[in-house]
Amino acid sequence: MLSSDDQAKKPDRKKGAAVQTKDRDMGTALRSIYQKTVEEAIPDEMLSLLGKLD
């Protein structure tokens, strides 16, 4: 029989799976936002300003 201390040390598989799911979902969301940002067009005003730096 496990004491309360032993039970507290025992990993909770459901909790671990939930954390992995949240981490995976967060990673997916961040990659999606990053990809949309990379694909976003650069405004003409910004290109004009960058052109003046040359």
CHARMM-style PDB file with segment names, atoms N, HN, CA, C and O in Angstrom:
ATOM      1  N   MET     1       0.843  -1.179   0.000  1.00  0.00      PROA
ATOM      2  CA  MET     1       0.000   0.000   0.000  1.00  0.00      PROA
ATOM      3  C   MET     1       0.887   1.241   0.000  1.00  0.00      PROA
ATOM      4  O   MET     1       1.878   1.305   0.728  1.00  0.00      PROA
ATOM      5  N   LEU     2       0.521   2.231  -0.828  1.00  0.00      PROA
ATOM      6  HN  LEU     2      -0.283   2.179  -1.420  1.00  0.00      PROA
ATOM      7  CA  LEU     2       1.311   3.447  -0.947  1.00  0.00      PROA
ATOM      8  C   LEU     2       0.899   4.469   0.097  1.00  0.00      PROA
ATOM      9  O   LEU     2      -0.290   4.671   0.345  1.00  0.00      PROA
ATOM     10  N   SER     3       1.872   5.103   0.699  1.00  0.00      PROA
ATOM     11  HN  SER     3       2.838   4.939   0.498  1.00  0.00      PROA
ATOM     12  CA  SER     3       1.560   6.179   1.644  1.00  0.00      PROA
ATOM     13  C   SER     3       1.184   7.418   0.852  1.00  0.00      PROA
ATOM     14  O   SER     3       1.354   7.453  -0.366  1.00  0.00      PROA
ATOM     15  N   SER     4       0.679   8.427   1.531  1.00  0.00      PROA
ATOM     16  HN  SER     4       0.542   8.399   2.521  1.00  0.00      PROA
ATOM     17  CA  SER     4       0.292   9.662   0.845  1.00  0.00      PROA
ATOM     18  C   SER     4       1.502  10.337   0.216  1.00  0.00      PROA
ATOM     19  O   SER     4       1.370  10.986  -0.822  1.00  0.00      PROA
ATOM     20  N   ASP     5       2.688  10.197   0.827  1.00  0.00      PROA
ATOM     21  HN  ASP     5       2.795   9.671   1.670  1.00  0.00      PROA
ATOM     22  CA  ASP     5       3.917  10.763   0.250  1.00  0.00      PROA
ATOM     23  C   ASP     5       4.269  10.066  -1.063  1.00  0.00      PROA
ATOM     24  O   ASP     5       4.664  10.717  -2.030  1.00  0.00      PROA
ATOM     25  N   ASP     6       4.125   8.740  -1.095  1.00  0.00      PROA
ATOM     26  HN  ASP     6       3.803   8.211  -0.310  1.00  0.00      PROA
ATOM     27  CA  ASP     6       4.416   7.983  -2.310  1.00  0.00      PROA
ATOM     28  C   ASP     6       3.431   8.334  -3.418  1.00  0.00      PROA
ATOM     29  O   ASP     6       3.814   8.424  -4.584  1.00  0.00      PROA
ATOM     30  N   GLN     7       2.188   8.530  -3.066  1.00  0.00      PROA
ATOM     31  HN  GLN     7       1.876   8.458  -2.119  1.00  0.00      PROA
ATOM     32  CA  GLN     7       1.176   8.883  -4.065  1.00  0.00      PROA
ATOM     33  C   GLN     7       1.444  10.276  -4.634  1.00  0.00      PROA
ATOM     34  O   GLN     7       1.188  10.517  -5.814  1.00  0.00      PROA
ATOM     35  N   ALA     8       1.947  11.181  -3.825  1.00  0.00      PROA
ATOM     36  HN  ALA     8       2.154  10.985  -2.866  1.00  0.00      PROA
ATOM     37  CA  ALA     8       2.241  12.535  -4.282  1.00  0.00      PROA
ATOM     38  C   ALA     8       3.405  12.521  -5.279  1.00  0.00      PROA
ATOM     39  O   ALA     8       3.450  13.358  -6.180  1.00  0.00      PROA
ATOM     40  N   LYS     9       4.343  11.586  -5.130  1.00  0.00      PROA
ATOM     41  HN  LYS     9       4.306  10.906  -4.398  1.00  0.00      PROA
ATOM     42  CA  LYS     9       5.495  11.487  -6.014  1.00  0.00      PROA
ATOM     43  C   LYS     9       5.157  10.776  -7.322  1.00  0.00      PROA
ATOM     44  O   LYS     9       5.859  10.953  -8.318  1.00  0.00      PROA
ATOM     45  N   LYS    10       4.101   9.981  -7.333  1.00  0.00      PROA
ATOM     46  HN  LYS    10       3.531   9.838  -6.524  1.00  0.00      PROA
ATOM     47  CA  LYS    10       3.709   9.210  -8.501  1.00  0.00      PROA
ATOM     48  C   LYS    10       3.214  10.153  -9.599  1.00  0.00      PROA
ATOM     49  O   LYS    10       2.330  10.973  -9.348  1.00  0.00      PROA
ATOM     50  N   PRO    11       3.766  10.053 -10.813  1.00  0.00      PROA
ATOM     51  CA  PRO    11       3.338  10.965 -11.886  1.00  0.00      PROA
ATOM     52  C   PRO    11       1.891  10.710 -12.293  1.00  0.00      PROA
ATOM     53  O   PRO    11       1.431   9.569 -12.339  1.00  0.00      PROA
ATOM     54  N   ASP    12       1.198  11.782 -12.582  1.00  0.00      PROA
ATOM     55  HN  ASP    12       1.571  12.709 -12.544  1.00  0.00      PROA
ATOM     56  CA  ASP    12      -0.187  11.699 -13.036  1.00  0.00      PROA
ATOM     57  C   ASP    12      -0.175  11.702 -14.560  1.00  0.00      PROA
ATOM     58  O   ASP    12       0.078  12.735 -15.180  1.00  0.00      PROA
ATOM     59  N   ARG    13      -0.446  10.556 -15.159  1.00  0.00      PROA
ATOM     60  HN  ARG    13      -0.651   9.717 -14.655  1.00  0.00      PROA
ATOM     61  CA  ARG    13      -0.346  10.420 -16.617  1.00  0.00      PROA
ATOM     62  C   ARG    13      -1.341  11.308 -17.340  1.00  0.00      PROA
ATOM     63  O   ARG    13      -1.019  11.864 -18.390  1.00  0.00      PROA
ATOM     64  N   LYS    14      -2.545  11.452 -16.800  1.00  0.00      PROA
ATOM     65  HN  LYS    14      -2.806  11.000 -15.947  1.00  0.00      PROA
ATOM     66  CA  LYS    14      -3.544  12.304 -17.448  1.00  0.00      PROA
ATOM     67  C   LYS    14      -3.082  13.750 -17.455  1.00  0.00      PROA
ATOM     68  O   LYS    14      -3.240  14.456 -18.452  1.00  0.00      PROA
ATOM     69  N   LYS    15      -2.515  14.187 -16.348  1.00  0.00      PROA
ATOM     70  HN  LYS    15      -2.387  13.614 -15.538  1.00  0.00      PROA
ATOM     71  CA  LYS    15      -2.033  15.566 -16.258  1.00  0.00      PROA
ATOM     72  C   LYS    15      -0.882  15.777 -17.227  1.00  0.00      PROA
ATOM     73  O   LYS    15      -0.822  16.806 -17.900  1.00  0.00      PROA
ATOM     74  N   GLY    16       0.029  14.822 -17.309  1.00  0.00      PROA
ATOM     75  HN  GLY    16      -0.020  13.986 -16.762  1.00  0.00      PROA
ATOM     76  CA  GLY    16       1.155  14.914 -18.238  1.00  0.00      PROA
ATOM     77  C   GLY    16       0.691  14.961 -19.683  1.00  0.00      PROA
ATOM     78  O   GLY    16       1.229  15.724 -20.486  1.00  0.00      PROA
ATOM     79  N   ALA    17      -0.307  14.147 -20.020  1.00  0.00      PROA
ATOM     80  HN  ALA    17      -0.745  13.527 -19.368  1.00  0.00      PROA
ATOM     81  CA  ALA    17      -0.842  14.134 -21.385  1.00  0.00      PROA
ATOM     82  C   ALA    17      -1.518  15.460 -21.707  1.00  0.00      PROA
ATOM     83  O   ALA    17      -1.413  15.960 -22.826  1.00  0.00      PROA
ATOM     84  N   ALA    18      -2.212  16.028 -20.723  1.00  0.00      PROA
ATOM     85  HN  ALA    18      -2.298  15.622 -19.814  1.00  0.00      PROA
ATOM     86  CA  ALA    18      -2.880  17.313 -20.933  1.00  0.00      PROA
ATOM     87  C   ALA    18      -1.854  18.420 -21.176  1.00  0.00      PROA
ATOM     88  O   ALA    18      -2.064  19.293 -22.018  1.00  0.00      PROA
ATOM     89  N   VAL    19      -0.762  18.380 -20.447  1.00  0.00      PROA
ATOM     90  HN  VAL    19      -0.592  17.670 -19.762  1.00  0.00      PROA
ATOM     91  CA  VAL    19       0.298  19.377 -20.622  1.00  0.00      PROA
ATOM     92  C   VAL    19       0.922  19.226 -22.004  1.00  0.00      PROA
ATOM     93  O   VAL    19       1.180  20.225 -22.677  1.00  0.00      PROA
ATOM     94  N   GLN    20       1.169  17.985 -22.437  1.00  0.00      PROA
ATOM     95  HN  GLN    20       0.960  17.174 -21.891  1.00  0.00      PROA
ATOM     96  CA  GLN    20       1.736  17.755 -23.770  1.00  0.00      PROA
ATOM     97  C   GLN    20       0.791  18.256 -24.854  1.00  0.00      PROA
ATOM     98  O   GLN    20       1.233  18.836 -25.846  1.00  0.00      PROA
ATOM     99  N   THR    21      -0.499  18.035 -24.672  1.00  0.00      PROA
ATOM    100  HN  THR    21      -0.859  17.564 -23.867  1.00  0.00      PROA
ATOM    101  CA  THR    21      -1.487  18.495 -25.645  1.00  0.00      PROA
ATOM    102  C   THR    21      -1.486  20.017 -25.710  1.00  0.00      PROA
ATOM    103  O   THR    21      -1.508  20.589 -26.800  1.00  0.00      PROA
ATOM    104  N   LYS    22      -1.459  20.674 -24.561  1.00  0.00      PROA
ATOM    105  HN  LYS    22      -1.441  20.209 -23.676  1.00  0.00      PROA
ATOM    106  CA  LYS    22      -1.425  22.147 -24.541  1.00  0.00      PROA
ATOM    107  C   LYS    22      -0.149  22.668 -25.189  1.00  0.00      PROA
ATOM    108  O   LYS    22      -0.185  23.645 -25.937  1.00  0.00      PROA
ATOM    109  N   ASP    23       0.980  22.021 -24.907  1.00  0.00      PROA
ATOM    110  HN  ASP    23       1.010  21.227 -24.300  1.00  0.00      PROA
ATOM    111  CA  ASP    23       2.256  22.436 -25.502  1.00  0.00      PROA
ATOM    112  C   ASP    23       2.217  22.284 -27.019  1.00  0.00      PROA
ATOM    113  O   ASP    23       2.683  23.160 -27.748  1.00  0.00      PROA
ATOM    114  N   ARG    24       1.658  21.163 -27.495  1.00  0.00      PROA
ATOM    115  HN  ARG    24       1.280  20.451 -26.903  1.00  0.00      PROA
ATOM    116  CA  ARG    24       1.565  20.923 -28.928  1.00  0.00      PROA
ATOM    117  C   ARG    24       0.654  21.958 -29.584  1.00  0.00      PROA
ATOM    118  O   ARG    24       0.978  22.496 -30.643  1.00  0.00      PROA
ATOM    119  N   ASP    25      -0.485  22.235 -28.949  1.00  0.00      PROA
ATOM    120  HN  ASP    25      -0.747  21.798 -28.089  1.00  0.00      PROA
ATOM    121  CA  ASP    25      -1.417  23.230 -29.480  1.00  0.00      PROA
ATOM    122  C   ASP    25      -0.789  24.618 -29.513  1.00  0.00      PROA
ATOM    123  O   ASP    25      -0.986  25.368 -30.470  1.00  0.00      PROA
ATOM    124  N   MET    26      -0.044  24.958 -28.485  1.00  0.00      PROA
ATOM    125  HN  MET    26       0.116  24.349 -27.708  1.00  0.00      PROA
ATOM    126  CA  MET    26       0.627  26.257 -28.436  1.00  0.00      PROA
ATOM    127  C   MET    26       1.682  26.348 -29.538  1.00  0.00      PROA
ATOM    128  O   MET    26       1.798  27.379 -30.200  1.00  0.00      PROA
ATOM    129  N   GLY    27       2.440  25.292 -29.734  1.00  0.00      PROA
ATOM    130  HN  GLY    27       2.346  24.454 -29.196  1.00  0.00      PROA
ATOM    131  CA  GLY    27       3.441  25.268 -30.793  1.00  0.00      PROA
ATOM    132  C   GLY    27       2.807  25.430 -32.166  1.00  0.00      PROA
ATOM    133  O   GLY    27       3.320  26.166 -33.009  1.00  0.00      PROA
ATOM    134  N   THR    28       1.701  24.749 -32.391  1.00  0.00      PROA
ATOM    135  HN  THR    28       1.284  24.151 -31.706  1.00  0.00      PROA
ATOM    136  CA  THR    28       0.989  24.852 -33.662  1.00  0.00      PROA
ATOM    137  C   THR    28       0.504  26.277 -33.899  1.00  0.00      PROA
ATOM    138  O   THR    28       0.632  26.805 -35.004  1.00  0.00      PROA
ATOM    139  N   ALA    29      -0.051  26.896 -32.864  1.00  0.00      PROA
ATOM    140  HN  ALA    29      -0.155  26.467 -31.967  1.00  0.00      PROA
ATOM    141  CA  ALA    29      -0.555  28.267 -32.982  1.00  0.00      PROA
ATOM    142  C   ALA    29       0.590  29.244 -33.268  1.00  0.00      PROA
ATOM    143  O   ALA    29       0.448  30.134 -34.107  1.00  0.00      PROA
ATOM    144  N   LEU    30       1.708  29.084 -32.584  1.00  0.00      PROA
ATOM    145  HN  LEU    30       1.824  28.361 -31.903  1.00  0.00      PROA
ATOM    146  CA  LEU    30       2.848  29.977 -32.795  1.00  0.00      PROA
ATOM    147  C   LEU    30       3.426  29.823 -34.203  1.00  0.00      PROA
ATOM    148  O   LEU    30       3.766  30.813 -34.851  1.00  0.00      PROA
ATOM    149  N   ARG    31       3.537  28.575 -34.670  1.00  0.00      PROA
ATOM    150  HN  ARG    31       3.261  27.771 -34.143  1.00  0.00      PROA
ATOM    151  CA  ARG    31       4.037  28.363 -36.034  1.00  0.00      PROA
ATOM    152  C   ARG    31       3.103  28.986 -37.062  1.00  0.00      PROA
ATOM    153  O   ARG    31       3.561  29.555 -38.053  1.00  0.00      PROA
ATOM    154  N   SER    32       1.801  28.884 -36.832  1.00  0.00      PROA
ATOM    155  HN  SER    32       1.429  28.422 -36.027  1.00  0.00      PROA
ATOM    156  CA  SER    32       0.824  29.448 -37.755  1.00  0.00      PROA
ATOM    157  C   SER    32       0.941  30.978 -37.803  1.00  0.00      PROA
ATOM    158  O   SER    32       0.924  31.570 -38.882  1.00  0.00      PROA
ATOM    159  N   ILE    33       1.057  31.600 -36.655  1.00  0.00      PROA
ATOM    160  HN  ILE    33       1.071  31.119 -35.778  1.00  0.00      PROA
ATOM    161  CA  ILE    33       1.192  33.063 -36.590  1.00  0.00      PROA
ATOM    162  C   ILE    33       2.496  33.500 -37.256  1.00  0.00      PROA
ATOM    163  O   ILE    33       2.518  34.480 -38.000  1.00  0.00      PROA
ATOM    164  N   TYR    34       3.572  32.778 -36.990  1.00  0.00      PROA
ATOM    165  HN  TYR    34       3.554  31.981 -36.386  1.00  0.00      PROA
ATOM    166  CA  TYR    34       4.857  33.109 -37.604  1.00  0.00      PROA
ATOM    167  C   TYR    34       4.760  33.011 -39.124  1.00  0.00      PROA
ATOM    168  O   TYR    34       5.219  33.906 -39.833  1.00  0.00      PROA
ATOM    169  N   GLN    35       4.168  31.932 -39.628  1.00  0.00      PROA
ATOM    170  HN  GLN    35       3.795  31.204 -39.052  1.00  0.00      PROA
ATOM    171  CA  GLN    35       4.061  31.743 -41.070  1.00  0.00      PROA
ATOM    172  C   GLN    35       3.243  32.861 -41.716  1.00  0.00      PROA
ATOM    173  O   GLN    35       3.602  33.352 -42.787  1.00  0.00      PROA
ATOM    174  N   LYS    36       2.147  33.264 -41.073  1.00  0.00      PROA
ATOM    175  HN  LYS    36       1.856  32.866 -40.203  1.00  0.00      PROA
ATOM    176  CA  LYS    36       1.334  34.364 -41.605  1.00  0.00      PROA
ATOM    177  C   LYS    36       2.135  35.663 -41.631  1.00  0.00      PROA
ATOM    178  O   LYS    36       2.000  36.455 -42.564  1.00  0.00      PROA
ATOM    179  N   THR    37       2.956  35.884 -40.628  1.00  0.00      PROA
ATOM    180  HN  THR    37       3.066  35.240 -39.870  1.00  0.00      PROA
ATOM    181  CA  THR    37       3.780  37.089 -40.564  1.00  0.00      PROA
ATOM    182  C   THR    37       4.825  37.090 -41.680  1.00  0.00      PROA
ATOM    183  O   THR    37       5.054  38.115 -42.322  1.00  0.00      PROA
ATOM    184  N   VAL    38       5.452  35.946 -41.907  1.00  0.00      PROA
ATOM    185  HN  VAL    38       5.266  35.113 -41.386  1.00  0.00      PROA
ATOM    186  CA  VAL    38       6.460  35.837 -42.958  1.00  0.00      PROA
ATOM    187  C   VAL    38       5.842  36.083 -44.328  1.00  0.00      PROA
ATOM    188  O   VAL    38       6.470  36.698 -45.190  1.00  0.00      PROA
ATOM    189  N   GLU    39       4.626  35.612 -44.534  1.00  0.00      PROA
ATOM    190  HN  GLU    39       4.116  35.113 -43.834  1.00  0.00      PROA
ATOM    191  CA  GLU    39       3.962  35.746 -45.828  1.00  0.00      PROA
ATOM    192  C   GLU    39       3.327  37.118 -46.043  1.00  0.00      PROA
ATOM    193  O   GLU    39       2.923  37.442 -47.160  1.00  0.00      PROA
ATOM    194  N   GLU    40       3.237  37.922 -44.995  1.00  0.00      PROA
ATOM    195  HN  GLU    40       3.566  37.659 -44.088  1.00  0.00      PROA
ATOM    196  CA  GLU    40       2.598  39.229 -45.087  1.00  0.00      PROA
ATOM    197  C   GLU    40       3.419  40.169 -45.985  1.00  0.00      PROA
ATOM    198  O   GLU    40       4.647  40.202 -45.917  1.00  0.00      PROA
ATOM    199  N   ALA    41       2.717  40.918 -46.811  1.00  0.00      PROA
ATOM    200  HN  ALA    41       1.719  40.891 -46.865  1.00  0.00      PROA
ATOM    201  CA  ALA    41       3.381  41.854 -47.714  1.00  0.00      PROA
ATOM    202  C   ALA    41       3.956  43.034 -46.929  1.00  0.00      PROA
ATOM    203  O   ALA    41       3.406  43.450 -45.910  1.00  0.00      PROA
ATOM    204  N   ILE    42       5.072  43.561 -47.426  1.00  0.00      PROA
ATOM    205  HN  ILE    42       5.519  43.224 -48.255  1.00  0.00      PROA
ATOM    206  CA  ILE    42       5.682  44.736 -46.811  1.00  0.00      PROA
ATOM    207  C   ILE    42       4.998  45.968 -47.399  1.00  0.00      PROA
ATOM    208  O   ILE    42       4.943  46.116 -48.620  1.00  0.00      PROA
ATOM    209  N   PRO    43       4.474  46.856 -46.545  1.00  0.00      PROA
ATOM    210  CA  PRO    43       3.799  48.052 -47.047  1.00  0.00      PROA
ATOM    211  C   PRO    43       4.729  48.921 -47.902  1.00  0.00      PROA
ATOM    212  O   PRO    43       5.930  48.998 -47.645  1.00  0.00      PROA
ATOM    213  N   ASP    44       4.156  49.571 -48.919  1.00  0.00      PROA
ATOM    214  HN  ASP    44       3.180  49.508 -49.127  1.00  0.00      PROA
ATOM    215  CA  ASP    44       4.936  50.432 -49.815  1.00  0.00      PROA
ATOM    216  C   ASP    44       5.684  51.522 -49.055  1.00  0.00      PROA
ATOM    217  O   ASP    44       6.814  51.863 -49.404  1.00  0.00      PROA
ATOM    218  N   GLU    45       5.049  52.074 -48.008  1.00  0.00      PROA
ATOM    219  HN  GLU    45       4.131  51.797 -47.724  1.00  0.00      PROA
ATOM    220  CA  GLU    45       5.700  53.132 -47.224  1.00  0.00      PROA
ATOM    221  C   GLU    45       6.981  52.613 -46.579  1.00  0.00      PROA
ATOM    222  O   GLU    45       7.981  53.328 -46.515  1.00  0.00      PROA
ATOM    223  N   MET    46       6.953  51.388 -46.108  1.00  0.00      PROA
ATOM    224  HN  MET    46       6.141  50.807 -46.160  1.00  0.00      PROA
ATOM    225  CA  MET    46       8.130  50.793 -45.473  1.00  0.00      PROA
ATOM    226  C   MET    46       9.212  50.538 -46.515  1.00  0.00      PROA
ATOM    227  O   MET    46      10.390  50.791 -46.261  1.00  0.00      PROA
ATOM    228  N   LEU    47       8.824  50.041 -47.678  1.00  0.00      PROA
ATOM    229  HN  LEU    47       7.868  49.835 -47.884  1.00  0.00      PROA
ATOM    230  CA  LEU    47       9.802  49.820 -48.752  1.00  0.00      PROA
ATOM    231  C   LEU    47      10.438  51.136 -49.185  1.00  0.00      PROA
ATOM    232  O   LEU    47      11.634  51.188 -49.472  1.00  0.00      PROA
ATOM    233  N   SER    48       9.637  52.199 -49.232  1.00  0.00      PROA
ATOM    234  HN  SER    48       8.666  52.157 -48.999  1.00  0.00      PROA
ATOM    235  CA  SER    48      10.162  53.515 -49.585  1.00  0.00      PROA
ATOM    236  C   SER    48      11.188  53.989 -48.567  1.00  0.00      PROA
ATOM    237  O   SER    48      12.253  54.487 -48.930  1.00  0.00      PROA
ATOM    238  N   LEU    49      10.861  53.832 -47.299  1.00  0.00      PROA
ATOM    239  HN  LEU    49       9.995  53.427 -47.004  1.00  0.00      PROA
ATOM    240  CA  LEU    49      11.804  54.221 -46.245  1.00  0.00      PROA
ATOM    241  C   LEU    49      13.092  53.394 -46.324  1.00  0.00      PROA
ATOM    242  O   LEU    49      14.191  53.931 -46.186  1.00  0.00      PROA
ATOM    243  N   LEU    50      12.946  52.102 -46.546  1.00  0.00      PROA
ATOM    244  HN  LEU    50      12.053  51.667 -46.658  1.00  0.00      PROA
ATOM    245  CA  LEU    50      14.124  51.235 -46.659  1.00  0.00      PROA
ATOM    246  C   LEU    50      14.970  51.612 -47.870  1.00  0.00      PROA
ATOM    247  O   LEU    50      16.198  51.539 -47.823  1.00  0.00      PROA
ATOM    248  N   GLY    51      14.306  52.018 -48.960  1.00  0.00      PROA
ATOM    249  HN  GLY    51      13.309  52.077 -48.998  1.00  0.00      PROA
ATOM    250  CA  GLY    51      15.012  52.444 -50.160  1.00  0.00      PROA
ATOM    251  C   GLY    51      15.851  53.679 -49.925  1.00  0.00      PROA
ATOM    252  O   GLY    51      16.897  53.843 -50.553  1.00  0.00      PROA
ATOM    253  N   LYS    52      15.415  54.551 -49.033  1.00  0.00      PROA
ATOM    254  HN  LYS    52      14.565  54.417 -48.523  1.00  0.00      PROA
ATOM    255  CA  LYS    52      16.144  55.780 -48.729  1.00  0.00      PROA
ATOM    256  C   LYS    52      17.420  55.516 -47.927  1.00  0.00      PROA
ATOM    257  O   LYS    52      18.299  56.375 -47.849  1.00  0.00      PROA
ATOM    258  N   LEU    53      17.517  54.330 -47.335  1.00  0.00      PROA
ATOM    259  HN  LEU    53      16.803  53.632 -47.398  1.00  0.00      PROA
ATOM    260  CA  LEU    53      18.710  53.994 -46.556  1.00  0.00      PROA
ATOM    261  C   LEU    53      19.900  53.625 -47.432  1.00  0.00      PROA
ATOM    262  O   LEU    53      21.047  53.669 -46.988  1.00  0.00      PROA
ATOM    263  N   ASP    54      19.618  53.263 -48.674  1.00  0.00      PROA
ATOM    264  HN  ASP    54      18.685  53.227 -49.034  1.00  0.00      PROA
ATOM    265  CA  ASP    54      20.711  52.846 -49.588  1.00  0.00      PROA
ATOM    266  C   ASP    54      21.608  53.963 -49.934  1.00  0.00      PROA
ATOM    267  OT1 ASP    54      22.565  53.775 -50.685  1.00  0.00      PROA
TER     268      ASP     54
END
